[in-house]
Amino acid sequence: MKKIAIIGGGIIGSTAAFYLSQLSDCQLTVFDFPQGQATRASAGIIAPWLSKRRNKKWYQLAKDGAHFYQKLAVDLALPKTIFNHSGALFVRPEETLPDLLNLANERIKEAPDMGEIELLNGSATKKKLPLLKEMPSLYLSGGSQLDGSSYLDHVQSILKTKHIPFVQEYVTINKKADSWEVQSQGQTDTFDALLLAPGPHLKKLLAPLGYRVDIRPQKGQLLCFQTPFQPTSDWPVAMLEGEADVIPFSNGKILVGATHENDAAWDLTPTTEAYKQLTDGVARFLDSSVSLMDYPTTYQVGTRAYTSDFAPFFGPVYDDSSLVVASGLGSSGLTTGPYIGYLLANYFANQQAVFDCYQKSLTNYLSKRERPTDC
């Protein structure tokens, strides 16, 4: 029986472990780095269809990733508290909405998951999401939301019933002839293949093997306000101008975020600067009767992985098919991560890699040094 180690228990690694357990008769172990995981800190909006990014391969990945949630929600029996078709509001200056509507009408031809498209006046927007001022918006009924931390807990509970070990430790790896060694606190295990999906830790993990990796850590902070507002479970998410989106969850929980801090690297300390940035960013969109800052607040802080061109990469390494990597998801991780995990599980099960339509060559992000050096 083939032994496979998955290093990184976030949205890619956990999803890949679930589907590998369904598709292949292999022995799995998941190693999860204990701190700073982006998925744990995230609460995401699944609505990529109106992105203005010019990277067509990224858009294809994001579009197919959003569509994949139809299968994922059934396969994992995701409850509404974790994944919810809430709809999405795009709140923009009124003069820009006709162009956004045209883009939506064009893209729905290849993305029917967008659902109904409605151009809303101010009162209709406020009726959808009472927290907001009366401002015009574009509404897509197919928009969804995902609670990243609850998703991981749900998947890991399923893996536990399948008796798949889930080890929360930092590890190192080493190649030995036709096998891989994974070293954790005083223990060494041997595997036939590795899937490395540890976010920005990939650079340090691969450095001793002589690989250069185009990846950098980026700190992200979200604010979670526990409000008395009810009912909130069916309120749509609101994608606002700037960084401060509004994501309502059940039981009055309202999330605002997130920051993109390139200079903070691995620092997980909540900051008053982030609080001010996010609350100031959302304040001009909120109804005057709504003051989120009056309610108990907690921070969710994690470290994303970004590449130089802001695009993810994934697949088998060019010089070793037993080594598979995935990283660089950035702030679209909840949209693309589960689908990437599914694709990689299929690679291990069937040795079929159909990834070119979603990304540049892996060599754009990962290359071999002549001699290993420190990261």
C-alpha positions in Angstrom: 0.0 0.0 0.0 1.4 3.4 -1.0 2.2 5.8 1.8 1.6 9.5 1.2 2.3 12.4 3.6 0.4 15.6 3.2 2.3 18.5 4.8 -0.1 21.4 5.4 -3.5 20.8 6.9 -5.2 23.9 5.5 -7.8 24.1 2.8 -5.7 22.3 0.1 -4.2 19.6 2.3 -7.4 18.8 4.2 -9.5 18.6 1.1 -6.9 16.5 -0.7 -6.8 14.1 2.2 -10.5 13.6 2.1 -10.7 13.0 -1.6 -7.6 10.8 -1.6 -9.3 8.6 1.1 -12.2 8.3 -1.4 -10.2 7.7 -4.6 -7.2 5.7 -3.6 -6.3 2.7 -1.4 -3.3 4.5 0.2 -2.0 5.1 3.7 -2.2 8.8 4.5 -0.8 11.0 7.2 -1.4 14.7 7.5 1.1 17.0 9.1 -0.3 20.4 10.0 1.9 23.4 11.0 0.4 24.7 14.2 0.3 28.5 13.9 -0.6 31.2 11.5 -2.6 29.1 9.1 -4.5 31.4 6.6 -7.5 29.1 6.4 -8.0 29.1 10.1 -8.1 32.9 10.1 -10.3 33.3 7.0 -13.9 33.7 6.2 -14.3 34.0 2.5 -16.6 35.2 -0.2 -17.0 32.8 -3.1 -17.9 35.1 -6.0 -14.9 35.5 -8.4 -16.9 36.2 -11.6 -16.5 40.0 -11.7 -12.8 40.1 -11.0 -10.8 42.6 -13.2 -7.6 40.6 -13.0 -6.0 40.1 -16.4 -4.7 36.6 -15.7 -7.1 34.5 -17.7 -5.7 31.2 -16.3 -6.3 32.4 -12.8 -9.9 33.4 -13.7 -10.5 29.9 -15.2 -9.2 28.4 -11.9 -11.4 30.7 -9.7 -14.5 30.1 -11.9 -14.0 26.3 -11.8 -13.2 26.5 -8.1 -16.5 28.3 -7.4 -18.4 25.7 -9.5 -16.7 22.9 -7.6 -18.5 23.9 -4.4 -21.6 22.3 -5.8 -19.9 18.9 -5.6 -17.9 19.7 -2.4 -21.0 20.7 -0.4 -22.6 17.4 -1.2 -19.6 15.2 -0.8 -18.8 16.7 2.6 -22.4 17.3 3.7 -21.5 20.9 4.5 -24.0 22.6 6.8 -25.3 26.1 6.1 -23.3 27.4 9.1 -20.1 26.5 7.2 -21.0 27.0 3.5 -24.0 29.2 2.6 -25.4 30.4 -0.8 -26.1 33.8 0.7 -25.7 35.9 -2.5 -23.2 38.7 -3.0 -23.6 42.5 -3.3 -21.0 44.5 -5.2 -21.3 48.0 -3.8 -19.6 50.5 -6.2 -20.0 54.1 -7.4 -23.2 54.4 -9.3 -21.5 55.5 -12.5 -19.4 52.3 -12.7 -22.3 49.9 -12.2 -23.5 49.7 -15.9 -20.0 48.5 -16.9 -20.1 46.0 -14.1 -23.5 44.8 -15.2 -22.2 44.4 -18.8 -19.3 42.3 -17.5 -21.7 40.1 -15.5 -24.0 39.5 -18.4 -21.0 38.6 -20.6 -19.4 36.2 -18.1 -22.6 34.4 -17.0 -22.6 32.7 -20.4 -19.7 30.5 -19.2 -20.5 30.8 -15.5 -24.2 30.1 -14.8 -23.3 29.6 -11.2 -23.5 33.4 -10.9 -27.3 32.9 -10.6 -29.6 35.9 -11.0 -28.1 39.3 -11.8 -29.8 42.3 -10.4 -29.0 46.0 -10.6 -30.3 47.3 -7.3 -31.2 50.9 -6.2 -30.3 52.1 -2.8 -33.5 51.0 -1.0 -33.3 47.5 -2.6 -29.6 47.2 -1.5 -30.5 48.1 2.1 -33.4 45.6 2.0 -30.9 42.8 1.1 -28.4 43.9 3.8 -29.9 46.2 6.4 -26.5 47.2 7.8 -25.8 49.3 4.7 -26.8 52.8 3.7 -29.1 53.2 0.8 -26.5 52.8 -2.0 -26.8 51.2 -5.4 -25.2 47.8 -6.0 -25.1 44.8 -8.3 -26.4 41.6 -6.8 -25.4 38.0 -7.8 -27.6 35.4 -6.2 -25.0 32.7 -6.7 -22.5 34.3 -4.4 -21.5 32.2 -1.4 -19.6 32.4 1.9 -17.4 29.9 3.7 -16.2 29.8 7.3 -12.6 28.6 6.9 -12.0 27.5 10.5 -15.3 25.6 10.7 -14.6 24.0 7.3 -11.3 22.6 8.6 -12.9 21.3 11.8 -15.6 19.6 9.7 -13.2 17.9 7.3 -10.8 16.9 10.1 -13.7 15.2 12.0 -14.4 13.2 8.8 -10.7 12.2 8.5 -10.7 11.1 12.1 -13.5 8.7 11.4 -11.3 7.3 8.6 -8.5 6.9 11.1 -6.2 9.2 9.1 -3.5 10.6 11.5 -3.5 14.4 11.8 -0.2 15.5 13.4 0.1 19.2 14.5 3.9 19.7 14.3 6.5 21.5 12.3 8.4 19.0 10.1 11.4 18.8 7.8 11.8 16.5 4.8 14.6 14.6 3.1 14.9 12.5 0.0 16.3 9.0 0.4 16.7 7.0 -2.8 13.1 6.1 -3.8 11.4 7.3 -0.6 10.9 10.4 1.5 11.7 11.0 5.2 9.5 13.3 7.2 11.1 14.3 10.5 9.0 15.6 13.4 9.9 16.0 17.1 12.4 13.2 17.4 10.5 10.8 15.0 11.2 10.0 11.4 8.6 8.4 9.1 9.1 7.2 5.6 6.7 7.8 2.7 6.5 7.0 -1.0 5.2 10.5 -2.0 4.7 13.9 -0.5 2.1 16.6 -1.1 3.4 19.9 0.3 0.7 22.5 0.9 2.0 24.5 3.9 1.4 28.0 2.5 4.4 30.4 2.8 6.3 27.7 4.8 7.0 25.9 1.4 10.0 28.1 0.8 11.8 27.0 4.0 10.6 23.4 3.7 12.2 23.0 0.2 15.4 25.1 0.7 17.5 22.3 2.2 16.7 20.3 -1.0 18.1 23.0 -3.1 14.9 24.5 -4.5 14.2 28.2 -4.9 10.5 29.1 -4.4 8.9 32.3 -5.5 6.7 32.8 -2.4 6.3 35.4 0.3 4.3 35.6 3.5 1.6 38.3 3.9 -0.2 39.0 7.1 -4.0 39.2 7.0 -6.3 40.5 9.8 -10.1 40.3 10.0 -12.4 41.7 12.7 -15.3 39.7 14.1 -18.1 41.6 15.7 -20.6 39.8 17.8 -23.8 41.7 17.3 -27.4 41.3 18.4 -28.7 41.6 14.8 -31.1 38.9 13.8 -31.6 37.1 11.5 -28.2 37.4 9.8 -27.7 33.9 8.3 -29.4 34.8 5.0 -27.9 38.2 4.6 -25.6 38.5 1.5 -22.0 39.2 1.7 -21.0 42.7 0.6 -17.9 43.4 -1.5 -17.1 47.0 -1.0 -14.6 49.4 -2.6 -11.3 49.0 -0.8 -10.3 46.1 1.5 -13.1 46.1 4.0 -15.7 43.6 2.9 -18.7 42.7 5.1 -19.4 39.0 5.7 -22.5 38.2 7.9 -22.7 34.8 9.5 -25.3 33.2 11.7 -26.1 34.3 15.2 -25.3 37.9 14.7 -21.6 37.4 13.8 -20.4 40.0 11.3 -16.9 39.8 9.9 -15.0 42.8 8.3 -11.8 42.3 6.4 -9.2 41.8 5.4 -5.9 43.5 5.5 -3.0 42.8 3.1 0.2 43.5 5.1 3.4 42.7 3.1 5.9 43.9 5.7 4.5 42.1 8.7 5.6 38.6 7.4 5.1 36.0 10.2 3.8 38.4 12.9 0.4 37.3 14.2 -0.1 40.1 16.6 -3.5 41.9 16.3 -2.9 45.6 15.7 -4.9 48.8 16.4 -3.7 50.0 13.0 -5.7 47.1 11.3 -8.7 47.9 13.5 -8.7 51.5 12.4 -8.0 50.7 8.7 -10.9 48.2 8.5 -13.4 50.1 10.6 -12.7 53.3 8.7 -12.9 51.5 5.5 -16.4 50.1 6.2 -17.8 53.1 8.1 -18.8 55.1 5.0 -20.9 52.2 3.8 -22.8 51.5 7.0 -26.2 53.0 8.0 -25.8 55.8 10.5 -27.8 53.7 13.0 -25.2 50.9 12.8 -22.0 51.1 14.9 -20.2 47.7 14.8 -17.6 49.1 17.1 -20.0 49.1 20.0 -20.0 45.3 20.0 -17.5 42.8 21.3 -14.7 42.3 18.8 -12.2 39.6 18.2 -9.4 39.4 15.7 -8.7 36.6 13.2 -5.0 36.7 12.1 -3.2 34.5 9.6 -0.4 34.4 7.1 -1.2 34.0 3.4 1.2 32.9 0.7 1.8 35.1 -2.4 3.8 34.8 -5.5 5.4 37.7 -7.5 2.5 37.6 -10.1 -0.2 36.9 -7.4 -1.0 33.6 -9.0 -1.1 30.2 -7.3 0.9 27.2 -8.5 0.4 23.5 -8.0 1.4 20.1 -9.3 4.3 17.6 -9.4 7.8 19.0 -9.4 9.4 18.8 -12.8 12.3 16.6 -11.7 10.5 14.3 -9.2 6.9 13.1 -9.8 6.7 11.8 -6.2 6.9 15.4 -4.9 3.8 17.5 -5.4 3.6 21.2 -4.3 0.8 23.8 -4.0 1.0 27.4 -2.7 0.6 31.0 -3.6 -3.2 31.1 -3.2 -3.2 34.6 -1.7 -6.6 36.1 -0.8 -8.5 33.8 -3.1 -7.6 30.6 -1.2 -11.1 29.7 -0.1 -12.3 30.0 -3.7 -9.5 28.0 -5.4 -8.1 25.8 -2.5 -10.7 23.0 -2.4 -10.6 22.5 -6.1 -6.8 22.4 -6.2 -7.0 19.8 -3.4 -9.4 17.7 -5.4 -7.2 18.0 -8.6 -4.1 16.9 -6.6 -6.0 14.0 -5.0 -6.9 12.8 -8.6 -3.2 13.2 -9.6 -2.1 10.8 -6.8 -5.0 8.4 -7.5 -4.7 8.4 -11.3 -1.3 10.0 -12.2 -3.1 12.4 -14.4 -2.2 16.1 -14.2 -4.3 18.5 -16.3 -3.2 21.7 -14.7 -1.8 23.8 -17.6 -5.1 25.5 -18.3 -5.0 27.0 -14.8 -1.4 28.2 -14.4 1.9 29.0 -15.9 4.6 26.4 -15.9 5.6 25.4 -12.4 9.2 26.4 -13.3 8.1 30.1 -13.1 7.7 29.6 -9.4 10.1 26.8 -8.4 13.6 26.1 -9.6 16.7 24.1 -8.5 19.8 25.7 -7.0 23.2 24.2 -7.7 23.8 23.9 -4.0 21.3 24.0 -1.1 21.5 27.2 0.9 19.5 28.6 3.8 16.2 30.2 3.1 
